[in-house]
Amino acid sequence: MSSNEFKKTALIIDDSEINRDIISAYLEDEDYEIFSASDGMEGMKEFKTNKPFITFLDIVMPKMTGLKVLEKIKAIDPKAIVVMVSSYVSKQNIQEAKDLKADWFLIKPFSRQKFLETLRKFEPK
């Protein structure tokens, strides 16, 4: 993807409204267009419709776990950038996420600086 094709779009899939709001605020400051969903099913619809540049995905959610969503997103687009976001982090969760090709892991709570460092890892230079 050449830099002139880079669209600042992000999808946040998290059942916590507070977490969605925090991530949205950080992304808005970076001029991102934001899509969000409160569960995995809705998240999949948003992903297919909007094809975001980056997706921030909670692990523990109703209807469909973040790991299941990750698996489905990567099946649709193996190059999709997916950052797992969770406060519940077990070695098993991290290993499963890695096996399913998660691009990064953010552990809640995280600072604005930590969030932006993560975002920068994926933006074209």
Secondary structure per residue as TSV (DSSP state, phi and psi in degrees):
chain	resnum	aa	ss	phi	psi
A	1	M	-	360.0	120.8
A	2	S	-	-77.5	156.4
A	3	S	G	-61.9	-27.1
A	4	N	G	-74.9	-10.9
A	5	E	G	-91.5	-10.4
A	6	F	-	-64.3	117.3
A	7	K	-	-110.0	127.0
A	8	K	-	-78.7	81.2
A	9	T	E	-124.9	140.9
A	10	A	E	-139.6	145.7
A	11	L	E	-116.7	131.1
A	12	I	E	-114.3	120.0
A	13	I	E	-116.9	107.0
A	14	D	-	-157.0	136.0
A	15	D	S	-79.1	-9.4
A	16	S	-	-93.7	118.6
A	17	E	H	-62.9	-37.5
A	18	I	H	-61.1	-45.8
A	19	N	H	-64.1	-40.8
A	20	R	H	-60.9	-42.3
A	21	D	H	-64.3	-43.0
A	22	I	H	-62.7	-50.5
A	23	I	H	-63.4	-41.3
A	24	S	H	-57.9	-44.8
A	25	A	H	-61.3	-43.8
A	26	Y	H	-63.0	-42.1
A	27	L	H	-70.7	-37.7
A	28	E	H	-60.4	-39.7
A	29	D	H	-63.3	-20.4
A	30	E	T	-100.5	11.8
A	31	D	T	63.4	36.8
A	32	Y	-	-88.8	146.2
A	33	E	E	-87.5	130.1
A	34	I	E	-116.8	135.5
A	35	F	E	-118.3	146.8
A	36	S	E	-144.6	160.5
A	37	A	E	-148.0	148.5
A	38	S	S	-99.8	-2.2
A	39	D	S	-153.0	170.1
A	40	G	H	-63.0	-38.0
A	41	M	H	-64.3	-49.4
A	42	E	H	-62.3	-39.8
A	43	G	H	-59.5	-41.2
A	44	M	H	-63.9	-41.5
A	45	K	H	-60.4	-46.9
A	46	E	H	-62.2	-40.4
A	47	F	H	-63.1	-47.7
A	48	K	H	-64.6	-38.1
A	49	T	H	-72.7	-43.0
A	50	N	H	-105.9	-12.9
A	51	K	-	40.8	64.0
A	52	P	-	-67.9	156.9
A	53	F	S	-65.0	-41.6
A	54	I	E	-141.7	145.0
A	55	T	E	-122.7	131.6
A	56	F	E	-105.6	120.6
A	57	L	E	-127.5	121.0
A	58	D	E	-73.7	153.7
A	59	I	S	-89.7	-49.1
A	60	V	S	-92.5	108.5
A	61	M	-	-145.8	157.5
A	62	P	S	-74.2	162.8
A	63	K	S	71.2	-46.8
A	64	M	S	-154.4	126.4
A	65	T	-	-69.0	159.1
A	66	G	H	-59.7	-35.1
A	67	L	H	-66.0	-37.5
A	68	K	H	-67.1	-41.6
A	69	V	H	-62.1	-45.0
A	70	L	H	-55.8	-47.3
A	71	E	H	-58.6	-44.9
A	72	K	H	-67.6	-41.5
A	73	I	H	-61.1	-46.9
A	74	K	H	-67.4	-26.6
A	75	A	H	-69.8	-36.9
A	76	I	H	-73.7	-46.4
A	77	D	-	-143.3	97.0
A	78	P	T	-59.9	-21.0
A	79	K	T	-90.4	-4.4
A	80	A	-	-56.9	138.3
A	81	I	E	-92.9	118.8
A	82	V	E	-126.2	121.2
A	83	V	E	-105.9	118.8
A	84	M	E	-78.5	136.1
A	85	V	E	-126.7	121.4
A	86	S	E	-157.7	150.8
A	87	S	S	-96.8	-20.6
A	88	Y	-	-96.1	94.9
A	89	V	-	-118.1	113.0
A	90	S	-	-112.2	159.1
A	91	K	H	-55.8	-38.4
A	92	Q	H	-63.3	-45.1
A	93	N	H	-60.2	-45.7
A	94	I	H	-64.2	-43.0
A	95	Q	H	-64.4	-44.2
A	96	E	H	-61.0	-44.4
A	97	A	H	-61.6	-42.2
A	98	K	H	-63.2	-44.3
A	99	D	H	-59.5	-34.3
A	100	L	T	-88.0	9.3
A	101	K	T	73.5	32.9
A	102	A	-	-60.5	144.0
A	103	D	-	-86.4	-26.4
A	104	W	E	-163.8	167.3
A	105	F	E	-133.2	122.9
A	106	L	E	-112.4	126.9
A	107	I	E	-99.0	125.9
A	108	K	S	-78.6	146.2
A	109	P	S	-78.6	148.0
A	110	F	-	-124.6	155.1
A	111	S	-	-82.0	162.3
A	112	R	H	-57.3	-42.4
A	113	Q	H	-61.8	-43.8
A	114	K	H	-62.8	-42.0
A	115	F	H	-61.8	-47.8
A	116	L	H	-66.6	-35.4
A	117	E	H	-59.9	-41.6
A	118	T	H	-64.6	-46.9
A	119	L	H	-58.0	-44.8
A	120	R	H	-61.1	-29.0
A	121	K	H	-57.7	-29.4
A	122	F	H	-106.1	-19.3
A	123	E	S	-68.9	143.5
A	124	P	-	-61.9	142.6
A	125	K	-	-77.0	360.0
